Structures are given as C-alpha cells and as structure tokens.
Amino acid sequence: MSRSLDFSIKLTKDLGNLLLLIVLSIIPIVDFIVLGYFAEVVWRNPGEPPKLDTSRLGEYFVEGLKVFLISLIYFIIPLVLLIVGIVISGAYRPVGMIGGGFLLFWTGGLLIGLGLLLLLAIAFIALPLLGIIMRTGDASKILAFKEAWDLIQAVGLGNYLVILVALIAVNAIASALGSIIALILAPFLMAFSFKALALMVDLRYPVGR
C-alpha cells in the first residue's frame, strides 16, 4: 500500500498534468480518458505517473470505455438491486409506516442488503480479473476465474483481503467527503488503486510477458 500511496503523491510533481487529469475526470463521458490513462498504469506499471499524451486521447478513451463496459458486466446485477432497493424503500414515506408502506420499506432494505453483499462478492473476484485483462490486453479473460483465483493465492488470501478492504475504504471515505472533493481527488484515488492492482498483477503477469 505504501508504494501505491507514494505513486499517487507523485502526481503532484507535474501540476500541469495533474490539473489536466482533474479537469478531464470532472466531465462525464470524457472521464473515460482518465480511466484509460490509469489502465495503462496497470499495463506498464511505471515507477512514476506518466505524462498524459494529448495526441493519444482517443486511445485513452477507447481503453477507458473497455474497462467501464467490462466492469459494468460484472456489477450490473448488484447495481440494479441497489437502485431498485433505494427506490422502493424511499417509496414508503408518502404511504406511511403501516400496511403497504411498511412492506415496501423492508423489501427495499432487503434488496439493498442483497445488492451490497453481491457487490462485495463480485468485487472479490472482479478486481484481479480486471487487472489481468488490463495487463494482458486480452478481453477474452473476462471469465478467467481460475486465473484470478491463482493470482489471489499468489498474493495470499489475507494480504489480498487487506488490499481489497483498503481500496474500498479509501474510495468510500473520499466519496463521503462530498462530490466536488471526490472529483478533485479522483486522479489520486485512481493512481492509488490502479498502482496497487499493477503491483498485484506483477506476481503472475510480469510486464513485457
């Protein structure tokens, strides 16, 4: 984790590059460029954050879009459960806490709980899968569960759980600080997360393999 933190702090060495990443990350859809830029961090695992090559914005965008779509495939079901649960549980207010309103509230809560559990369960295996895909460039590995499990074992289950919890906690805390602050911190969070993923993937998929 210390190496990932150090990598993210190094973003401040090039303030122009950092400002550009912040601006691009704030704009919906355009922020795929930033996602693609950090996907390349997993692919190359550089010692310091590279300069954003403005001549390759299209390439970054395509790579970011790929990562987004693959992530959506993994997480679409729990996200739907969470959204439906939030909508249903919020619908009880005009009805009241008796009869149908009470049932709506608890049904929504059940869906939210189920969605969160499924989200965590999928994240457990999806994180190494995304890392493998970004390192190898092979999208056909989207269901390479055995390779993902082998990578987790190489890291060590205990160590991997620490990494997973740390990544979830750091991103959750940043989100809780407010939308504007979260957007400003986005490049740092992505640098931290993607560098940690790059270091993990290195154990079984060295750069240049």
Secondary structure by P-SEA (a helix, b strand, c coil): caaaaaaaaaccccaaaaaaaaaaaaccccaaaaaaaaaaaaaccccccccccccaaaaaaaaaaaaaaaaaaacaaaaaaaaaaaaaaaccccccccaaaaaaaaaaaaaaaaaaaaaaaaaaaaaaaaaaaaaacccccccaaaaaaaaaaaacaaaaaaaaaaaaaaaaaaaaccaaaaaaaaaaaaaaaaaaaaaaacccccccc
